[in-house]
Amino acid sequence: METYELVVIGSGPAGEKAAVRAAYYGHRVALVEKAATLGGAAVLTGTLPSKTLKETAVYFSGTYDTGLYGVDRHLKHATSIEDFMYRKNYVTASEAEAVQENLRRHGVDMYHGVASFEDTHTIRVSGPQECLLRSDYIIIASGSYPHHPANIPFDGKRVHDSDTILELTRFPNSLCIVGAGVIGCEYTTIFSTMGIKVYLVNDKDKILPFVDLDISRELIAHMKRSGVDIVFNSGVESLEVPQQETELLRVYLKNGETVEADMFLFAAGRSGTIKALQCDKIGLKTGRRGIIEVNERYCTTIENIYAVGDVIGFPSLASTGMDQARVAIAHIFQTRDLAHLPTHLPYGIYTVPEVSMVGISEEEAIRTNLSYGLGKARYADTARGKIMGAETGFLKLVFNWEDLVIRGVHIIGNIASEIIHYGIELVEEKKTLYDVIGRVFNYPSLHELYKLAAYDGLANRFINEAQFQQLALSFKKLKDTELLR
């Protein structure tokens, strides 16, 4: 039996960073990974592959050359599925090698096999070389996998989840996607950008319910311009898969409608990868769909066992998982370098066009009775936007009415996930509209959106104040007149 100070289960972004961080501070660390290739869902089946396909779709559709996101698309009909998947495969292989090299360089011992608990300090690794690992602390970073409802006959050929859709051997002629969350919306726009007919089915009356309503409306409008048919407030009753591949699938919806499509993608939810761990054996508390419960230090209900990343649920982002791991290590080994995550975290959705946000939405401002103002700026109104040929996309600021402090930033448009990072500083540091106006940005650049939105917010505020003062003055004059009578 090998003895360690820390054993990490899973080699995704959260697991990798946890192992490397602890090793960096001189602790003896082991990492267990059940897959033959390191990197977890972020590298192999989720974050990087889907984002690479998004960039590939935009490139092959010609939108970098002739306009932004669907304007004058000219799909190269000679494009093969091998061409489409090439960059994804390259990025996946390259990043998997980078993860392995990072762990090796920091002296982390790697074990390939399935991890399970023997007791609260002992992990059994089952595989080609079965062994036991004893550790002071354990971090679970086992990630998540696509949820499989019983009424969906997944086959990985025509009926897909978000893992198998990455292994297509041909382009679908049409595609029905169920679920309008992040994954569903990303794949909807990826395939529609490639000129493929897409049907999007969602059980709610909106897409991306946590996103500012103006942003989701703009994305819906783009989807419809790209030929996407959206069915709201319905789910799948059953699915009929014909034996002949030339025949269309029949998707029977709960609202009585039927959708016919070449292929089907179920993208509505994921579950924590914990079954093999045998958490019940040690009394580790878990929730719905295999989500592990943790406190603010990412400690589970057992004091020496921590959990980070997708396995603890929302927001299930690679970026947050990495820093959750760093926070956990800081508390385990008292490194005092990262006690907690920032209050405000960015969210990036790699649709076409991209969506990114930080802070509160307008709907949250209304719900919390905040006295708020809005400022907007459109890509098409900036010099850089005109250079790029941008006809859609905007940045929206939500700010306090009284002191002009910026509370939320919401962007839809090209590289929104990049330009949101200045917005994080604004919200986290409680900057005002005047702080934005006082900044100097490169010209032309998309950061001009922030200035234009700030000026728009000020104009809205001053106009409304002037209107209010005028009304107040009119009311006073009316009262004075009445008193004279």
C-alpha positions as CSV (number, residue, x, y, z in Angstrom):
1,M,0.0,0.0,0.0
2,E,1.3,3.4,-1.1
3,T,0.9,6.3,1.4
4,Y,0.2,9.9,0.3
5,E,-0.7,13.2,1.8
6,L,-3.3,13.7,-0.9
7,V,-5.1,11.5,-3.4
8,V,-7.1,13.2,-6.2
9,I,-9.8,11.3,-8.1
10,G,-10.1,12.6,-11.7
11,S,-7.8,14.4,-14.1
12,G,-10.1,17.1,-15.4
13,P,-9.3,20.8,-14.8
14,A,-10.3,20.7,-11.2
15,G,-8.4,17.4,-10.5
16,E,-5.3,18.5,-12.4
17,K,-5.1,21.8,-10.6
18,A,-5.7,20.3,-7.2
19,A,-2.9,17.7,-7.7
20,V,-0.4,20.2,-9.2
21,R,-1.1,22.8,-6.5
22,A,-0.5,20.4,-3.7
23,A,2.6,19.1,-5.3
24,Y,3.9,22.6,-5.9
25,Y,3.9,23.1,-2.1
26,G,6.0,20.0,-1.6
27,H,3.3,17.5,-0.7
28,R,3.2,13.9,-1.8
29,V,0.3,13.5,-4.3
30,A,-1.3,10.8,-6.3
31,L,-4.0,11.1,-9.0
32,V,-6.3,8.4,-10.1
33,E,-7.9,8.5,-13.6
34,K,-10.2,5.7,-15.0
35,A,-9.8,6.8,-18.6
36,A,-6.8,5.9,-20.7
37,T,-6.4,9.5,-21.7
38,L,-6.0,12.3,-19.1
39,G,-8.0,15.6,-19.1
40,G,-11.5,14.6,-18.1
41,A,-14.6,15.9,-19.8
42,A,-13.1,19.3,-20.4
43,V,-10.5,18.0,-22.7
44,L,-12.1,14.8,-24.0
45,T,-15.8,15.3,-24.3
46,G,-16.9,18.7,-23.2
47,T,-15.4,22.2,-22.9
48,L,-12.5,22.1,-25.5
49,P,-14.0,19.8,-28.1
50,S,-17.3,21.6,-28.4
51,K,-15.6,25.1,-28.4
52,T,-13.2,23.9,-31.1
53,L,-16.2,22.7,-33.2
54,K,-17.8,26.1,-32.7
55,E,-14.7,27.9,-34.1
56,T,-14.5,25.3,-36.9
57,A,-18.1,25.8,-37.9
58,V,-17.7,29.5,-38.0
59,Y,-14.5,29.1,-40.1
60,F,-16.0,26.6,-42.6
61,S,-19.2,28.7,-43.0
62,G,-17.1,31.6,-44.1
63,T,-18.4,34.1,-41.6
64,Y,-14.9,35.3,-40.7
65,D,-14.6,36.5,-44.3
66,T,-18.0,37.8,-45.3
67,G,-19.8,39.0,-42.2
68,L,-20.5,38.1,-38.7
69,Y,-22.4,35.1,-37.6
70,G,-24.6,33.9,-40.5
71,V,-24.4,37.0,-42.8
72,D,-23.8,35.8,-46.4
73,R,-22.8,32.3,-45.3
74,H,-21.2,30.3,-48.0
75,L,-20.7,26.8,-46.6
76,K,-17.9,25.0,-48.4
77,H,-19.8,22.0,-49.7
78,A,-16.6,20.0,-50.2
79,T,-16.0,20.1,-46.4
80,S,-15.9,16.5,-45.1
81,I,-16.7,15.3,-41.6
82,E,-13.0,14.6,-41.3
83,D,-12.2,18.2,-42.0
84,F,-14.8,19.3,-39.5
85,M,-13.4,17.0,-36.7
86,Y,-9.7,17.5,-37.5
87,R,-9.1,20.6,-35.3
88,K,-11.1,19.1,-32.5
89,N,-9.1,16.0,-32.5
90,Y,-5.8,17.9,-32.6
91,V,-6.7,20.2,-29.7
92,T,-7.9,17.2,-27.6
93,A,-4.7,15.2,-28.2
94,S,-2.5,18.3,-27.6
95,E,-4.2,19.3,-24.3
96,A,-4.3,15.7,-23.0
97,E,-0.5,15.6,-23.5
98,A,-0.2,19.0,-21.8
99,V,-2.1,17.7,-18.7
100,Q,0.1,14.6,-18.5
101,E,3.3,16.7,-18.8
102,N,2.1,19.1,-16.1
103,L,1.4,16.3,-13.7
104,R,4.7,14.6,-14.5
105,R,6.7,17.8,-14.1
106,H,5.3,18.4,-10.6
107,G,6.0,14.9,-9.5
108,V,2.4,13.7,-9.2
109,D,2.1,9.9,-9.2
110,M,-0.5,8.7,-11.7
111,Y,-2.7,5.6,-11.4
112,H,-5.0,4.4,-14.2
113,G,-8.0,2.6,-13.0
114,V,-11.4,3.0,-11.3
115,A,-11.3,4.5,-7.8
116,S,-13.5,3.4,-4.9
117,F,-13.5,4.0,-1.1
118,E,-12.3,1.2,1.2
119,D,-12.6,3.7,4.1
120,T,-12.3,7.4,4.6
121,H,-8.6,7.3,4.1
122,T,-8.1,4.5,1.7
123,I,-8.8,4.3,-2.1
124,R,-8.9,1.1,-4.0
125,V,-7.7,1.4,-7.6
126,S,-9.3,-1.4,-9.8
127,G,-7.8,-2.0,-13.2
128,P,-4.8,-3.6,-14.9
129,Q,-2.7,-3.1,-11.7
130,E,-5.0,-3.2,-8.7
131,C,-3.7,-1.4,-5.6
132,L,-4.6,0.4,-2.4
133,L,-3.7,4.1,-1.7
134,R,-3.6,5.4,1.8
135,S,-4.0,9.2,2.1
136,D,-4.4,11.9,4.8
137,Y,-6.8,13.8,2.4
138,I,-8.8,12.9,-0.6
139,I,-10.3,15.3,-3.3
140,I,-13.1,14.0,-5.5
141,A,-12.9,15.6,-8.9
142,S,-14.6,12.9,-10.9
143,G,-16.7,15.2,-13.0
144,S,-20.1,14.4,-14.6
145,Y,-21.6,12.5,-17.5
146,P,-24.7,13.1,-19.7
147,H,-28.1,12.2,-18.1
148,H,-29.8,9.3,-19.9
149,P,-33.6,9.2,-19.5
150,A,-35.2,5.8,-19.8
151,N,-37.4,6.8,-22.8
152,I,-34.5,7.8,-25.1
153,P,-32.9,4.8,-27.0
154,F,-29.3,6.1,-27.1
155,D,-27.2,4.3,-29.7
156,G,-24.3,6.6,-30.4
157,K,-25.1,6.5,-34.1
158,R,-28.2,8.5,-34.7
159,V,-29.4,9.0,-31.1
160,H,-26.7,10.9,-29.3
161,D,-25.8,12.5,-26.0
162,S,-23.2,15.3,-25.7
163,D,-20.4,12.8,-25.6
164,T,-21.2,10.7,-28.6
165,I,-22.1,13.7,-30.8
166,L,-18.4,14.4,-30.9
167,E,-17.7,11.2,-32.7
168,L,-19.9,11.7,-35.7
169,T,-18.8,9.8,-38.9
170,R,-21.1,11.9,-41.2
171,F,-23.0,15.2,-41.1
172,P,-26.7,14.9,-40.2
173,N,-29.1,16.2,-42.8
174,S,-31.2,17.5,-40.0
175,L,-30.9,17.3,-36.2
176,C,-33.4,17.5,-33.3
177,I,-31.9,18.8,-30.1
178,V,-33.7,18.4,-26.7
179,G,-32.6,20.9,-24.0
180,A,-32.0,24.6,-24.3
181,G,-29.4,25.0,-21.7
182,V,-25.7,25.7,-22.4
183,I,-24.9,22.5,-24.2
184,G,-28.1,22.4,-26.2
185,C,-27.8,26.0,-27.3
186,E,-24.1,25.6,-28.2
187,Y,-24.8,22.6,-30.5
188,T,-27.9,24.2,-31.9
189,T,-25.8,27.2,-33.2
190,I,-22.8,25.1,-34.2
191,F,-24.8,22.8,-36.5
192,S,-27.1,25.6,-37.8
193,T,-24.0,27.6,-38.7
194,M,-22.9,24.7,-40.8
195,G,-26.1,24.9,-42.7
196,I,-27.8,21.9,-41.1
197,K,-31.5,22.1,-40.3
198,V,-32.0,22.1,-36.5
199,Y,-35.1,21.6,-34.3
200,L,-34.6,22.8,-30.7
201,V,-37.1,21.4,-28.1
202,N,-37.2,22.8,-24.6
203,D,-39.5,22.1,-21.7
204,K,-39.6,25.8,-20.6
205,D,-40.8,29.0,-22.3
206,K,-37.3,30.4,-22.7
207,I,-33.8,29.3,-23.4
208,L,-30.9,29.8,-20.9
209,P,-33.2,30.8,-18.0
210,F,-30.3,32.2,-15.9
211,V,-29.3,34.6,-18.7
212,D,-30.5,38.2,-19.0
213,L,-33.8,38.2,-21.0
214,D,-32.5,40.7,-23.6
215,I,-29.6,38.4,-24.3
216,S,-31.6,35.3,-24.6
217,R,-34.1,37.1,-26.9
218,E,-31.3,38.2,-29.1
219,L,-29.9,34.6,-29.3
220,I,-33.3,33.3,-30.1
221,A,-33.7,35.8,-32.9
222,H,-30.3,34.7,-34.3
223,M,-31.3,31.1,-34.2
224,K,-34.5,31.8,-36.1
225,R,-32.5,33.8,-38.7
226,S,-30.3,30.7,-39.1
227,G,-33.3,28.5,-39.8
228,V,-33.7,26.9,-36.3
229,D,-37.2,25.8,-35.4
230,I,-37.8,26.1,-31.7
231,V,-40.5,24.3,-29.7
232,F,-41.1,25.7,-26.2
233,N,-42.9,24.2,-23.3
234,S,-42.6,20.6,-24.4
235,G,-40.5,17.5,-23.9
236,V,-40.0,14.1,-25.5
237,E,-42.7,11.5,-25.0
238,S,-41.0,8.8,-27.1
239,L,-38.6,8.3,-30.0
240,E,-39.0,6.0,-33.0
241,V,-35.7,4.9,-34.7
242,P,-36.3,3.2,-38.1
243,Q,-34.0,0.3,-39.1
244,Q,-33.2,2.0,-42.4
245,E,-30.7,4.9,-42.0
246,T,-32.3,6.6,-45.0
247,E,-35.6,7.0,-43.0
248,L,-36.1,9.9,-40.6
249,L,-36.4,9.5,-36.9
250,R,-39.8,10.4,-35.4
251,V,-39.7,12.4,-32.2
252,Y,-43.1,12.4,-30.4
253,L,-43.4,15.4,-28.2
254,K,-45.6,15.8,-25.1
255,N,-47.5,18.6,-26.7
256,G,-48.8,16.3,-29.4
257,E,-46.4,17.5,-32.1
258,T,-44.0,15.2,-34.0
259,V,-40.6,16.2,-35.2
260,E,-38.8,14.2,-38.0
261,A,-35.1,14.5,-38.2
262,D,-32.0,12.5,-39.4
263,M,-30.4,12.5,-36.0
264,F,-31.2,13.3,-32.4
265,L,-29.2,14.9,-29.5
266,F,-30.4,14.8,-25.9
267,A,-28.7,17.7,-24.1
268,A,-30.8,18.2,-21.0
269,G,-28.8,17.7,-17.8
270,R,-25.8,15.8,-16.5
271,S,-25.1,13.6,-13.4
272,G,-22.2,13.4,-11.0
273,T,-19.8,10.6,-11.7
274,I,-19.8,8.9,-8.3
275,K,-21.4,5.5,-8.7
276,A,-18.1,3.5,-8.7
277,L,-16.8,5.5,-5.7
278,Q,-19.2,3.7,-3.3
279,C,-19.8,6.8,-1.3
280,D,-22.5,5.1,0.8
281,K,-19.8,2.7,2.1
282,I,-18.2,5.5,4.0
283,G,-21.4,7.5,4.7
284,L,-20.5,10.4,2.3
285,K,-23.6,12.5,1.7
286,T,-24.7,13.0,-1.9
287,G,-27.7,14.7,-3.5
288,R,-29.9,14.4,-6.6
289,R,-28.2,13.1,-9.7
290,G,-25.0,12.2,-7.9
291,I,-24.1,15.7,-6.8
292,I,-21.8,15.8,-3.7
293,E,-22.6,18.3,-1.0
294,V,-19.8,20.6,0.1
295,N,-19.3,23.7,2.3
296,E,-17.7,27.0,1.4
297,R,-14.2,25.3,1.8
298,Y,-15.3,22.5,-0.6
299,C,-15.2,20.0,2.3
300,T,-17.8,17.2,2.2
301,T,-19.7,15.8,5.2
302,I,-16.4,13.9,6.0
303,E,-13.7,16.2,7.3
304,N,-10.8,14.8,5.3
305,I,-12.6,14.4,2.0
306,Y,-13.2,17.4,-0.4
307,A,-15.0,17.6,-3.7
308,V,-14.6,20.2,-6.6
309,G,-15.7,20.7,-10.2
310,D,-18.7,19.4,-12.0
311,V,-19.4,16.7,-9.3
312,I,-20.6,19.4,-6.9
313,G,-23.0,20.9,-9.4
314,F,-23.6,24.5,-10.6
315,P,-22.0,26.4,-12.1
316,S,-20.1,23.3,-13.6
317,L,-17.5,25.4,-15.4
318,A,-13.9,24.4,-16.1
319,S,-12.8,27.9,-14.9
320,T,-14.6,27.7,-11.6
321,G,-13.5,24.1,-11.0
322,M,-9.9,25.0,-11.3
323,D,-10.1,27.7,-8.6
324,Q,-12.4,25.6,-6.4
325,A,-9.5,23.1,-6.4
326,R,-7.0,25.9,-5.4
327,V,-9.3,27.0,-2.6
328,A,-9.6,23.4,-1.3
329,I,-5.8,23.0,-1.3
330,A,-5.4,26.3,0.5
331,H,-7.7,25.0,3.3
332,I,-6.3,21.5,3.4
333,F,-2.6,22.5,3.6
334,Q,-3.1,26.0,5.1
335,T,-1.2,27.7,2.2
336,R,-3.2,30.9,2.8
337,D,-3.0,32.0,-0.8
338,L,-6.7,31.6,-1.9
339,A,-9.2,31.4,0.9
340,H,-12.3,31.7,-1.3
341,L,-13.4,32.5,-4.8
342,P,-14.3,36.0,-5.8
343,T,-17.9,37.0,-5.2
344,H,-18.6,37.5,-8.9
345,L,-17.7,34.9,-11.5
346,P,-17.9,35.2,-15.3
347,Y,-20.1,32.8,-17.3
348,G,-19.2,32.1,-20.9
349,I,-21.5,30.3,-23.4
350,Y,-19.9,29.5,-26.7
351,T,-22.8,29.7,-29.0
352,V,-22.7,31.5,-32.3
353,P,-22.7,34.4,-31.4
354,E,-21.0,34.0,-28.0
355,V,-22.8,35.0,-24.8
356,S,-21.0,36.1,-21.6
357,M,-22.0,37.8,-18.4
358,V,-21.1,38.7,-14.8
359,G,-23.1,40.1,-12.0
360,I,-26.9,40.6,-11.8
361,S,-29.3,40.6,-14.7
362,E,-32.1,43.1,-15.2
363,E,-34.6,40.5,-14.1
364,E,-32.6,40.0,-10.8
365,A,-32.6,43.8,-10.3
366,I,-36.4,43.8,-10.6
367,R,-36.9,40.8,-8.4
368,T,-34.8,42.4,-5.6
369,N,-36.5,45.8,-5.9
370,L,-33.2,47.4,-6.9
371,S,-33.4,51.0,-8.2
372,Y,-31.5,50.4,-11.4
373,G,-30.6,51.9,-14.7
374,L,-29.5,50.4,-18.0
375,G,-26.9,51.3,-20.6
376,K,-26.5,49.6,-24.0
377,A,-24.1,49.7,-26.9
378,R,-24.3,47.7,-30.1
379,Y,-21.4,46.2,-32.0
380,A,-22.6,47.8,-35.2
381,D,-22.1,51.3,-33.6
382,T,-18.4,50.8,-32.9
383,A,-15.6,51.3,-35.4
384,R,-14.2,47.9,-34.7
385,G,-17.7,46.4,-35.2
386,K,-18.0,48.1,-38.5
387,I,-14.6,46.8,-39.6
388,M,-15.7,43.2,-38.6
389,G,-19.0,43.6,-40.4
390,A,-21.0,43.1,-37.3
391,E,-24.7,43.6,-37.8
392,T,-25.8,42.1,-34.5
393,G,-24.6,41.9,-30.9
394,F,-24.6,44.3,-28.0
395,L,-23.2,45.0,-24.5
396,K,-25.6,45.8,-21.6
397,L,-24.8,47.4,-18.3
398,V,-27.0,47.2,-15.2
399,F,-26.2,49.8,-12.6
400,N,-27.5,51.4,-9.4
401,W,-29.6,54.4,-10.2
402,E,-28.4,56.5,-7.2
403,D,-24.6,56.0,-7.2
404,L,-24.0,54.7,-10.8
405,V,-22.2,51.6,-9.5
406,I,-22.2,48.8,-12.1
407,R,-23.9,45.7,-10.9
408,G,-24.0,43.5,-14.1
409,V,-22.4,43.2,-17.5
410,H,-24.1,41.2,-20.3
411,I,-22.7,40.6,-23.8
412,I,-23.8,38.8,-26.9
413,G,-21.5,39.0,-29.9
414,N,-18.1,38.1,-31.3
415,I,-15.5,37.1,-28.6
416,A,-18.0,38.1,-25.8
417,S,-16.1,35.5,-23.6
418,E,-13.0,37.6,-24.0
419,I,-14.2,41.1,-23.5
420,I,-16.3,40.2,-20.4
421,H,-13.1,40.1,-18.4
422,Y,-13.0,43.9,-18.0
423,G,-16.6,43.7,-16.9
424,I,-15.6,41.3,-14.0
425,E,-13.3,44.1,-12.6
426,L,-16.1,46.6,-12.9
427,V,-18.6,44.5,-10.9
428,E,-16.1,43.1,-8.4
429,E,-14.5,46.4,-7.7
430,K,-17.8,48.3,-7.6
431,K,-16.8,50.7,-10.4
432,T,-19.1,53.4,-11.6
433,L,-20.1,54.6,-15.1
434,Y,-17.7,57.5,-14.7
435,D,-14.9,55.1,-14.0
436,V,-15.6,53.4,-17.3
437,I,-15.7,56.8,-19.2
438,G,-12.4,57.7,-17.6
439,R,-10.6,54.7,-19.1
440,V,-8.5,54.8,-22.3
441,F,-9.0,51.8,-24.6
442,N,-7.3,50.9,-27.9
443,Y,-9.1,52.4,-30.9
444,P,-10.6,50.7,-32.7
445,S,-11.5,47.9,-30.3
446,L,-14.5,46.2,-29.0
447,H,-13.9,47.6,-25.5
448,E,-15.3,50.8,-26.8
449,L,-18.6,49.1,-26.2
450,Y,-18.1,49.7,-22.4
451,K,-17.7,53.5,-23.0
452,L,-20.7,53.7,-25.3
453,A,-22.9,51.7,-22.9
454,A,-21.7,53.9,-19.9
455,Y,-22.6,57.1,-21.9
456,D,-25.9,55.6,-22.8
457,G,-26.6,54.8,-19.1
458,L,-25.7,58.4,-18.1
459,A,-27.9,59.8,-20.8
460,N,-30.9,57.6,-19.8
461,R,-30.4,58.7,-16.1
462,F,-30.1,62.4,-16.9
463,I,-33.0,62.4,-19.3
464,N,-35.2,60.7,-16.8
465,E,-34.1,63.0,-14.0
466,A,-34.8,66.0,-16.2
467,Q,-38.2,64.7,-17.0
468,F,-38.8,64.1,-13.3
469,Q,-37.8,67.6,-12.5
470,Q,-40.0,69.0,-15.2
471,L,-42.9,67.1,-13.9
472,A,-42.3,68.2,-10.4
473,L,-42.0,71.8,-11.5
474,S,-45.3,71.5,-13.5
475,F,-47.0,70.0,-10.5
476,K,-45.8,72.8,-8.2
477,K,-47.0,75.4,-10.6
478,L,-50.4,73.7,-10.8
479,K,-50.7,73.6,-7.0
480,D,-49.6,77.3,-6.8
481,T,-52.2,78.2,-9.3
482,E,-54.9,76.3,-7.4
483,L,-53.9,78.1,-4.2
484,L,-54.3,81.5,-5.8
485,R,-57.9,80.7,-6.8
